[in-house]
Amino acid sequence: MTRTATREKPMTKPKFRRIICGTPQAYGQLSALREQFRTDSEVVSSKQRKTTQAVFRAALSPVQVVERICADVKKRGLPAVLHYTEQFDRVKLTAQTIRVDPAEMAAAHATADPNLIDTVQRVKMNIMSFQSGLIHSDAVMTVSGSHELQVRYRALKRIGICIPGGAAAYPSTILMTVCPAQTAGVKEIALVMPPTPTGANNPELLAVCHELGITEVYRIGGAQAVAALAYGVEGLPRVQMIVGPGNTFVALAKRHVFGHVGIDCIAGPSEVVVVGDASSQPDYVAIDMIAQAEHSPGVSILVTWHEPLLDEVTESLNRLLKTQPRGELARECLEKYGALVLARDKDEAIKIIEDFAPEHLHVQTRDPEAIADRIDSVGAVFLGQYTPVALGDYAAGPSHVLPTGTSARFASGLSANDFLRRTSMLAFTKSGLKEIAEDVVLLANKEGLSGHAASVNMRISDNSHVTPRPPKKSEKQKVSVK
């Protein structure tokens, strides 16, 4: 029998990257995907890349761009800040106009949407109620007649806060950074926002600042703003700590100035990993991925061991992207930085997520708590179908400033405790000194630090010197803890 040859229609290849674990290329694909999370990656928009190349007349990496800007601001101060503001934001500022007049903020507040102000007040209460429950308190351990050990907490006096303002206006970030700092007792807060319609030139953002009692707002953004806060420039005294999210350049600048100042965490381009199974709602998964991607850039990953979910989410993404005002931006990010990952089983999915150490993890499975309990390296976890990341972004209470770039392996999200300095305090009696002296002297002599040993021996009565005693059975001290 003769068969008639038929030409099959070519299959349409999904635009969203798929990684099928167990295939020969999967390991390399996962490694490349994980590299996108790193803080020294190239996750910048094409517009940002073109702008930096025009400013420096060279194709520099984001790390090189940040190094040049920070070095220039450290050397030249305010003139360098004004120069980069003009180059990157196309705004010419002076020493007199770089700071927002508090009267301008008061005027913005007076004409602000009352619903916005009411929302700010409610969210402020949510955040401060949650954060106040986290605050460390002084701890004291007393050994009667011997010594007292304390840990004392004091709020930082002056901090800097970075508020993004390139892609959108973020009143939520003002709340999520200012409120934890105020809960901790910080008195001086210098807030920087780029001089854009979605930054320091946005009346609603200024109204929020006024509502929260912020009077120090500067029209600068990017790496130059971070450098100005860290080193101090004319009219902007240096701070002790810099917090807040930002694009790759802001995140890298914070890392660069660490040591001159403290930082909260590396909070760069937004990331989400959604983990799903047969119980997941494809539309919910898709819209959560779109929500992170619309930050542009943003990283959105689906990890599942339920293969049909890949096609279901792909269909939902294509349909829902058409309904979103920022759909094209989100699509670009999803195609460039996103992925749909099929793990061979639940255990492999958990390992993949641990390796990614994402900023946000949304567990949309039948038993989300069981999955979450097995994952440690993550900034924030959102459990179940009805806990979208947007709740944490805007109103729930924990700060939405979270570690990115795989730094959740060792870092945590911003909290009121980050604005507290911890100081140990020791007070010994003479008898308490005698009791511990021999151990101090032995260790000091072992290290060849005779001055340390002498500082103890000198304080022993009758000029007697402490000599090592034979090993003895352990003795328990009665310790009372206040």
Buried (B, 14 or more C-beta within 10 A) or exposed (E): EEEEEEEEEEEEEBEBBBBBBEEEEBEEBBEEBBEBBBBBBEBBBEEBBEBBEEBBEEEBBBBBBBBBBBEBBBEEBBBBBBBBBBBBBEBEBEBEEBBBEBEBBEBBBEEBEEEBBEBBEEBBEBBBEBBEEBBEEEBEEBBEEBBBBBBBBEBBEBBBBBBBBBBEBBBBBBBBBBBBBBBBBBEBBBBBBBBBEBBBBBBBBBBBBBBBEBBBBBBBBBBBBBBBBBBBBEBBEBBBBBBBBBBBBBBBBBBBBBEBBBBBBBBBBBBBBBBBBEEBBBBBBBBBBBBBBBBBBBBBBBBBBBEEBBEBBBBBBBEBBEEBEBBEBBBBBBBBBBBBBBBEEBEBBBBBBBBBBBBBBBBBBEEBEEBBEEBEBBBBBBBEBEBBBBBBBBBBBBBBBBBBBBBBBEBBBBBBBBBBEEEEEEEBBEEBBBBBBBEBBBEBEEEEEEEBBEEBBEEBEEEEEBEEEEEEEEEEEEEEEE
